[in-house]
Amino acid sequence: MSMAQKINWLFFSIFWFGLALFGQAQESVRWEVTVPKGSPAVQELYMATDFNEWNPKDVDWKLKQLNDSTFALDVPTRFIPFSFKFTQGTWGLTEGTERGEPIPNRRFDPTSREGQYNFHVLGWEKHHAYKFTIQQVPENTPTGSELFIAGNFNHWDPANPSFKLIKRMDGFWEITLFSDLPTLEYKFTRGNWASVKARENGKARTNRTFQTNPSVFFQEIPVQIAGWEDLMSVFHLFSLVDLLLLFSVFQGFFLLVAIPTMQSNNRDALAWLLGSLAISSLFTGIYILTNYHETANRFPKILLVSDFILFLYSPLYYFYLRKLFFHSTELPSRWYGHFIPFCIQIVLYLPFIWSQFWGSIFFFVVHFKHFVY
């Protein structure tokens, strides 16, 4: 065999070897999936699997619709074996039993089968659906803005594209999400935490909450947004009201230092006065801090703390006046009755604050276990 023939034979062998590998890489199996007929009809069907990170709406794994109840997909054999589930583009609409109960992930390992594979979707998991409709946004909302919803149902992601609201022709914004949580906590953003919804003056506000009803599978939630934190109509750092409140806080702490140096025969009255000033100055300072999104986002439950002064200050000031004018050495009978509104307020606020406390404990335990192990 001449050198030229050997070279030709070598190239010929490489060509057919590469063609064989290419053909093997392109091998696939044909799937046909039937879904239940009914209303509403299935418009889109996707495969979520372990090799696409369980994305429920991966366009690369969207099935082709053959008719009202049949879809098809060519699955390359290079991925076999794998686990998967069929969805309608969201985990709120994933395959289940006929009664809406969840099913385990499917497993595809065709060691003894070849050719076409048929799958049957019996039903869809029943999840509670919530339709949020924003009926009003601030006039200074930038043109072309995109609105998102972030909450305890999506790990508080302020710009998750799966939770982007759709703007309707009538100017309203809407989104439908699925969740089985007993309480929904959420906020609306324009894509980041700097542009989160706020009060009308742009100051931070606490998370919105919605108590779900387990017996109702679809609920509509109307929403109005008064302002955005990054579009304040007053000074960006301090408003005039903030400056006045801040001045009162400094004045209160100055009096706390100055009053004990005063000569007085009624030391008990001064003690009650100092207590009232200290508490009012402390809660006023907390109120000023909660007006800013950095504090509100990191410590959302602190927004409630300043409210406790509403029913606590009056009893303390009343006892101070009794000490000052009547020189009473004892508290009045049934003095505890003056604190009933304050106690009721604590009871009403406790579930909201307590849930955050246990959430923090759980967060610490989980991360501590990860650190140890």
Secondary structure by P-SEA (a helix, b strand, c coil): ccaaaaaaaaaaaaaaaaaaaaaaaabbbbbbbbcccccccccbbbbbcccccccccccccbbbbccccbbbbbbbccccccccccccccccccccccccccccbbbbbccccccbbbbbbcbbbbbbbbbbbbcccccccccbbbbbbbcccccccccccccbbbbccccccbbbbbbcccccccccccccccccccccccccccbbbbbbbccccbbbbbbbbccccccccccccccaaaaaaaaaaaaaaaaaacccccccccaaaaaaaaaaaaaaaaaaaaaaaaccaaaaaaccccccccccccccaaaaaaaaaaaaccccccccccccccaaaaaaaaaaaaaaaaaaaaaaaaaaaaaaaaaac
